[in-house]
Amino acid sequence: MAHPTTTAVRSLKPRTFTMQQVEEASGMQAGFCLACGVMQECCEPDARKYRCDNCGKSEVYGAEELLLMGRVN
């Protein structure tokens, strides 16, 4: 019987952003994708589940919304 190979384990820690990143995004009317971490422009401050131009997932949140969600460290 073959032994199972080791596979990469995805971190269960939620993605967070620095206050500096969030302040910059706020000034640019941008937000961040929780799936891939990319900053996305043209994002309202209270945006939730916008589609990401980079990865295609609906995980983009506005800068101020990230603060309310506790995603800023």
The 8 nearest C-alpha neighbors of each residue, nearest first, counted from 0:
[[1, 2, 3, 4, 5, 6, 7, 8],
 [2, 0, 3, 4, 5, 6, 7, 8],
 [1, 3, 4, 0, 5, 6, 7, 8],
 [4, 2, 1, 5, 6, 0, 7, 8],
 [5, 3, 6, 2, 1, 7, 8, 0],
 [4, 6, 3, 7, 8, 2, 1, 9],
 [7, 5, 4, 8, 3, 9, 2, 10],
 [6, 8, 9, 5, 10, 4, 11, 3],
 [7, 9, 6, 10, 11, 5, 12, 4],
 [10, 8, 11, 7, 12, 6, 13, 14],
 [9, 11, 12, 8, 13, 7, 14, 34],
 [10, 12, 13, 9, 8, 14, 15, 34],
 [11, 13, 10, 14, 15, 9, 70, 33],
 [14, 12, 11, 15, 70, 10, 33, 34],
 [13, 15, 33, 12, 70, 16, 36, 34],
 [16, 14, 70, 71, 13, 72, 17, 33],
 [15, 17, 71, 72, 70, 20, 18, 21],
 [16, 18, 20, 19, 72, 71, 21, 15],
 [17, 19, 21, 20, 71, 22, 16, 72],
 [18, 20, 22, 17, 21, 23, 16, 24],
 [21, 19, 17, 23, 18, 22, 24, 16],
 [20, 22, 24, 18, 62, 23, 19, 25],
 [23, 21, 25, 19, 24, 20, 18, 26],
 [22, 24, 20, 26, 21, 25, 19, 27],
 [25, 23, 29, 21, 27, 26, 22, 30],
 [26, 24, 22, 28, 62, 27, 23, 29],
 [25, 27, 23, 24, 28, 22, 29, 21],
 [26, 28, 24, 29, 25, 23, 40, 41],
 [29, 27, 25, 42, 26, 41, 24, 43],
 [30, 28, 40, 24, 42, 27, 39, 41],
 [29, 31, 61, 62, 39, 60, 42, 38],
 [32, 30, 38, 59, 60, 37, 39, 36],
 [31, 33, 59, 36, 58, 34, 37, 35],
 [32, 34, 58, 36, 35, 14, 59, 31],
 [33, 35, 32, 58, 36, 56, 54, 14],
 [34, 36, 37, 32, 33, 54, 53, 31],
 [37, 35, 32, 33, 31, 34, 38, 14],
 [36, 38, 32, 31, 35, 39, 53, 33],
 [39, 37, 31, 30, 32, 36, 29, 40],
 [40, 38, 30, 29, 31, 37, 42, 41],
 [39, 41, 29, 42, 28, 30, 38, 27],
 [42, 40, 29, 28, 43, 39, 30, 27],
 [41, 43, 29, 40, 28, 30, 61, 46],
 [42, 44, 46, 45, 61, 28, 41, 29],
 [45, 43, 61, 63, 62, 46, 64, 42],
 [46, 44, 64, 61, 43, 63, 47, 60],
 [47, 45, 61, 60, 43, 44, 42, 49],
 [48, 46, 60, 49, 59, 45, 61, 58],
 [47, 49, 58, 57, 59, 60, 50, 46],
 [50, 48, 59, 57, 47, 58, 51, 60],
 [49, 51, 57, 56, 55, 59, 58, 48],
 [52, 50, 55, 53, 56, 54, 59, 57],
 [51, 53, 55, 54, 50, 39, 56, 37],
 [52, 54, 51, 55, 37, 35, 56, 39],
 [55, 53, 56, 51, 52, 35, 34, 50],
 [56, 54, 51, 52, 50, 53, 57, 58],
 [57, 55, 51, 50, 58, 54, 34, 59],
 [58, 56, 50, 48, 49, 51, 59, 55],
 [57, 59, 48, 32, 33, 56, 49, 34],
 [60, 58, 32, 49, 48, 31, 51, 57],
 [59, 61, 47, 46, 30, 31, 48, 64],
 [62, 60, 30, 44, 46, 64, 45, 63],
 [61, 63, 30, 65, 21, 25, 64, 44],
 [64, 62, 66, 44, 65, 61, 45, 67],
 [63, 65, 45, 67, 61, 66, 62, 68],
 [66, 64, 68, 70, 62, 63, 67, 61],
 [67, 65, 63, 69, 64, 68, 71, 70],
 [68, 66, 64, 65, 69, 63, 70, 71],
 [67, 69, 65, 66, 70, 64, 71, 63],
 [70, 68, 66, 67, 71, 65, 72, 15],
 [69, 71, 15, 65, 68, 66, 16, 72],
 [72, 70, 16, 15, 17, 69, 66, 18],
 [71, 17, 16, 15, 70, 18, 69, 66]]
